Amino acid sequence: MTIDLHYWPTPNGWKISIALEEMALPYDVHYVNIGAGDQFKPDFLKIAPNNRMPAITDPDGPDGAPISMFESGAILQYLARKTGQFGGRTERDRIAVDQWLMWQMGGLGPMAGQAHHFLKYAPAMDPPQDLPYAKDRYRNEVARLLGVLNTQLAENDYVAGADYSIADMAIWPWAILWEGQEQTLDDKPHLARWLDLVGARPAVVRGRALGDEKRSNLQADREAQKVLFGKRE
């Protein structure tokens, strides 16, 4: 049965499009234009009450009954269990995958997202919000996290060990944007190797390209800035 993917081409969205491609699961894409406010529509909120994409609806859920899910990390874990792929072959493997997945969800994703905001988007707002403390804070924290990742990859082919996993699928979409986070790979050769290794996988190429033509220049799109960064009543 075909999974419905509620998606926009962002790092969090890429996690799930990459996973669906890697797992060879059929899916239909429903674009959630976050710059236009689609994430606040009532039908979407029934699936994702936190008004964030991605989300999925699987008509062949547990016990054969449909299920809808939000939160990219939870979706990755569900798909890995459903297919028996990329979640770790042993209990020790699964623990390693889960801890690095949580590292991304609680660390790299939020910190890199804030770095993008304060380094790229806030200075381009009207009026500009150029905040040196915030820029330094998140730039430095992303540098620390990428250093942790580089150290891990010095002794492992993939993030959670010898095997490619949903941890790689979660981390790669954020780590590949290192330039926008004002980072360098000059002192992170193991991270650079891994970025190229994962980025060359055909399923990753397909998942990363999904809907790429729909991405806008958020630094110049004032209306999208109001939707994404403005206060909602």
Buried (B, 14 or more C-beta within 10 A) or exposed (E): EEBBBBBBBBBBBBBBBBBBBBBEBEBEBBBBBBBBBBBEEEEBEEBBEEBBBBBBBBEBBEEEEEEBBBBBBEBBBBBBEBBEBBBBBEEEBBEBBBEBBEBBBEBBBBBBBBBBBBBBBBBBBEEEBEEEEBBEBBBEBBBEBBBBBBEBBEEBBBBBBEBBBBBBBBBBBBBBBBEEBBBEBEEBEBBBBBBEBBEEBEBBEBBBEBBEEEEEEBBEBEEBBBBBEEEEE
